């Protein structure tokens, strides 16, 4: 019951964000970013911070519990179709990263694949199955949790793994809170969701001017008139 109530509240928040951002969606096709928290819904509060930054910059973003990925995929597909196939972006941390991969596969099966999927330290799902989209995985192989992503059979997208083992100030429990990584993710999201305005069509070339009508020949029967001299003829 509590999970259903939280999901209803999350969907209501998403609808409010969507309605507020409707003019921007209509003009720039900004889409929707779905951020998924990890275990117990309390260890991934960097997702909330990232969502707040996105919304402040005009990118509609909502935060959800990782266990809601199936319902979110269905809702995201319906919203995208209703807004002219607006782009879908998924961001997840830990178990939320695992769920982001599963959500991407479901969206692809529904015919509305995500444009971008960002994962922070996935822990269980390490292979991306039948899916489209651009996947960026921030992970550490030396923190006891994070995993590298690989493509499984049926994957038709792109995967970029960013190994952060050398950054000692980052671990599994704060990787999704890094301001630097937030800036990188937002830059990636803007490149997907900021649809450029179509260039105006060039003006049609002006029609060539009609040639001037030749001067009428002089009428010798009319006094005071003289025939025009032909070029090269004596005048």
Secondary structure as a PSIPRED ss2 file (coil, helix, strand):
# PSIPRED VFORMAT (PSIPRED V4.0)

   1 X C   1.000  0.000  0.000
   2 X H   0.000  1.000  0.000
   3 X H   0.000  1.000  0.000
   4 X H   0.000  1.000  0.000
   5 X H   0.000  1.000  0.000
   6 X H   0.000  1.000  0.000
   7 X H   0.000  1.000  0.000
   8 X H   0.000  1.000  0.000
   9 X H   0.000  1.000  0.000
  10 X H   0.000  1.000  0.000
  11 X H   0.000  1.000  0.000
  12 X H   0.000  1.000  0.000
  13 X H   0.000  1.000  0.000
  14 X H   0.000  1.000  0.000
  15 X H   0.000  1.000  0.000
  16 X H   0.000  1.000  0.000
  17 X H   0.000  1.000  0.000
  18 X H   0.000  1.000  0.000
  19 X H   0.000  1.000  0.000
  20 X H   0.000  1.000  0.000
  21 X C   1.000  0.000  0.000
  22 X H   0.000  1.000  0.000
  23 X H   0.000  1.000  0.000
  24 X H   0.000  1.000  0.000
  25 X H   0.000  1.000  0.000
  26 X H   0.000  1.000  0.000
  27 X H   0.000  1.000  0.000
  28 X H   0.000  1.000  0.000
  29 X C   1.000  0.000  0.000
  30 X C   1.000  0.000  0.000
  31 X C   1.000  0.000  0.000
  32 X E   0.000  0.000  1.000
  33 X E   0.000  0.000  1.000
  34 X E   0.000  0.000  1.000
  35 X E   0.000  0.000  1.000
  36 X E   0.000  0.000  1.000
  37 X E   0.000  0.000  1.000
  38 X C   1.000  0.000  0.000
  39 X H   0.000  1.000  0.000
  40 X H   0.000  1.000  0.000
  41 X H   0.000  1.000  0.000
  42 X C   1.000  0.000  0.000
  43 X C   1.000  0.000  0.000
  44 X C   1.000  0.000  0.000
  45 X C   1.000  0.000  0.000
  46 X H   0.000  1.000  0.000
  47 X H   0.000  1.000  0.000
  48 X H   0.000  1.000  0.000
  49 X H   0.000  1.000  0.000
  50 X H   0.000  1.000  0.000
  51 X H   0.000  1.000  0.000
  52 X H   0.000  1.000  0.000
  53 X H   0.000  1.000  0.000
  54 X H   0.000  1.000  0.000
  55 X H   0.000  1.000  0.000
  56 X H   0.000  1.000  0.000
  57 X C   1.000  0.000  0.000
  58 X C   1.000  0.000  0.000
  59 X C   1.000  0.000  0.000
  60 X C   1.000  0.000  0.000
  61 X E   0.000  0.000  1.000
  62 X E   0.000  0.000  1.000
  63 X E   0.000  0.000  1.000
  64 X E   0.000  0.000  1.000
  65 X E   0.000  0.000  1.000
  66 X H   0.000  1.000  0.000
  67 X H   0.000  1.000  0.000
  68 X H   0.000  1.000  0.000
  69 X H   0.000  1.000  0.000
  70 X H   0.000  1.000  0.000
  71 X H   0.000  1.000  0.000
  72 X H   0.000  1.000  0.000
  73 X H   0.000  1.000  0.000
  74 X H   0.000  1.000  0.000
  75 X H   0.000  1.000  0.000
  76 X H   0.000  1.000  0.000
  77 X H   0.000  1.000  0.000
  78 X H   0.000  1.000  0.000
  79 X H   0.000  1.000  0.000
  80 X H   0.000  1.000  0.000
  81 X H   0.000  1.000  0.000
  82 X H   0.000  1.000  0.000
  83 X C   1.000  0.000  0.000
  84 X C   1.000  0.000  0.000
  85 X C   1.000  0.000  0.000
  86 X C   1.000  0.000  0.000
  87 X C   1.000  0.000  0.000
  88 X E   0.000  0.000  1.000
  89 X E   0.000  0.000  1.000
  90 X E   0.000  0.000  1.000
  91 X E   0.000  0.000  1.000
  92 X E   0.000  0.000  1.000
  93 X E   0.000  0.000  1.000
  94 X C   1.000  0.000  0.000
  95 X H   0.000  1.000  0.000
  96 X H   0.000  1.000  0.000
  97 X H   0.000  1.000  0.000
  98 X H   0.000  1.000  0.000
  99 X H   0.000  1.000  0.000
 100 X H   0.000  1.000  0.000
 101 X H   0.000  1.000  0.000
 102 X H   0.000  1.000  0.000
 103 X H   0.000  1.000  0.000
 104 X H   0.000  1.000  0.000
 105 X H   0.000  1.000  0.000
 106 X H   0.000  1.000  0.000
 107 X H   0.000  1.000  0.000
 108 X H   0.000  1.000  0.000
 109 X H   0.000  1.000  0.000
 110 X C   1.000  0.000  0.000
 111 X C   1.000  0.000  0.000
 112 X C   1.000  0.000  0.000
 113 X C   1.000  0.000  0.000
 114 X C   1.000  0.000  0.000
 115 X C   1.000  0.000  0.000
 116 X E   0.000  0.000  1.000
 117 X E   0.000  0.000  1.000
 118 X E   0.000  0.000  1.000
 119 X E   0.000  0.000  1.000
 120 X E   0.000  0.000  1.000
 121 X C   1.000  0.000  0.000
 122 X C   1.000  0.000  0.000
 123 X C   1.000  0.000  0.000
 124 X C   1.000  0.000  0.000
 125 X C   1.000  0.000  0.000
 126 X C   1.000  0.000  0.000
 127 X E   0.000  0.000  1.000
 128 X E   0.000  0.000  1.000
 129 X C   1.000  0.000  0.000
 130 X C   1.000  0.000  0.000
 131 X E   0.000  0.000  1.000
 132 X C   1.000  0.000  0.000
 133 X C   1.000  0.000  0.000
 134 X E   0.000  0.000  1.000
 135 X E   0.000  0.000  1.000
 136 X E   0.000  0.000  1.000
 137 X E   0.000  0.000  1.000
 138 X E   0.000  0.000  1.000
 139 X E   0.000  0.000  1.000
 140 X C   1.000  0.000  0.000
 141 X C   1.000  0.000  0.000
 142 X C   1.000  0.000  0.000
 143 X C   1.000  0.000  0.000
 144 X C   1.000  0.000  0.000
 145 X C   1.000  0.000  0.000
 146 X C   1.000  0.000  0.000
 147 X C   1.000  0.000  0.000
 148 X C   1.000  0.000  0.000
 149 X C   1.000  0.000  0.000
 150 X E   0.000  0.000  1.000
 151 X E   0.000  0.000  1.000
 152 X C   1.000  0.000  0.000
 153 X C   1.000  0.000  0.000
 154 X C   1.000  0.000  0.000
 155 X E   0.000  0.000  1.000
 156 X C   1.000  0.000  0.000
 157 X C   1.000  0.000  0.000
 158 X E   0.000  0.000  1.000
 159 X E   0.000  0.000  1.000
 160 X E   0.000  0.000  1.000
 161 X E   0.000  0.000  1.000
 162 X E   0.000  0.000  1.000
 163 X E   0.000  0.000  1.000
 164 X C   1.000  0.000  0.000
 165 X C   1.000  0.000  0.000
 166 X C   1.000  0.000  0.000
 167 X C   1.000  0.000  0.000
 168 X C   1.000  0.000  0.000
 169 X C   1.000  0.000  0.000
 170 X C   1.000  0.000  0.000
 171 X C   1.000  0.000  0.000
 172 X C   1.000  0.000  0.000
 173 X C   1.000  0.000  0.000
 174 X C   1.000  0.000  0.000
 175 X H   0.000  1.000  0.000
 176 X H   0.000  1.000  0.000
 177 X H   0.000  1.000  0.000
 178 X C   1.000  0.000  0.000
 179 X H   0.000  1.000  0.000
 180 X H   0.000  1.000  0.000
 181 X H   0.000  1.000  0.000
 182 X H   0.000  1.000  0.000
 183 X H   0.000  1.000  0.000
 184 X H   0.000  1.000  0.000
 185 X H   0.000  1.000  0.000
 186 X H   0.000  1.000  0.000
 187 X H   0.000  1.000  0.000
 188 X H   0.000  1.000  0.000
 189 X H   0.000  1.000  0.000
 190 X H   0.000  1.000  0.000
 191 X H   0.000  1.000  0.000
 192 X H   0.000  1.000  0.000
 193 X H   0.000  1.000  0.000
 194 X C   1.000  0.000  0.000
 195 X C   1.000  0.000  0.000
 196 X C   1.000  0.000  0.000
 197 X C   1.000  0.000  0.000
 198 X C   1.000  0.000  0.000
 199 X C   1.000  0.000  0.000
 200 X C   1.000  0.000  0.000
 201 X C   1.000  0.000  0.000
 202 X C   1.000  0.000  0.000
 203 X C   1.000  0.000  0.000
 204 X C   1.000  0.000  0.000
 205 X C   1.000  0.000  0.000
 206 X C   1.000  0.000  0.000
 207 X C   1.000  0.000  0.000
 208 X C   1.000  0.000  0.000
 209 X C   1.000  0.000  0.000
 210 X C   1.000  0.000  0.000
 211 X C   1.000  0.000  0.000
 212 X C   1.000  0.000  0.000
 213 X C   1.000  0.000  0.000
 214 X C   1.000  0.000  0.000
 215 X C   1.000  0.000  0.000
 216 X C   1.000  0.000  0.000
 217 X C   1.000  0.000  0.000
 218 X C   1.000  0.000  0.000
 219 X C   1.000  0.000  0.000
 220 X C   1.000  0.000  0.000
 221 X C   1.000  0.000  0.000
 222 X C   1.000  0.000  0.000
 223 X C   1.000  0.000  0.000
 224 X C   1.000  0.000  0.000
 225 X C   1.000  0.000  0.000
 226 X C   1.000  0.000  0.000
 227 X C   1.000  0.000  0.000
 228 X C   1.000  0.000  0.000
 229 X C   1.000  0.000  0.000
 230 X C   1.000  0.000  0.000
 231 X C   1.000  0.000  0.000
 232 X C   1.000  0.000  0.000
 233 X C   1.000  0.000  0.000
 234 X C   1.000  0.000  0.000
 235 X C   1.000  0.000  0.000
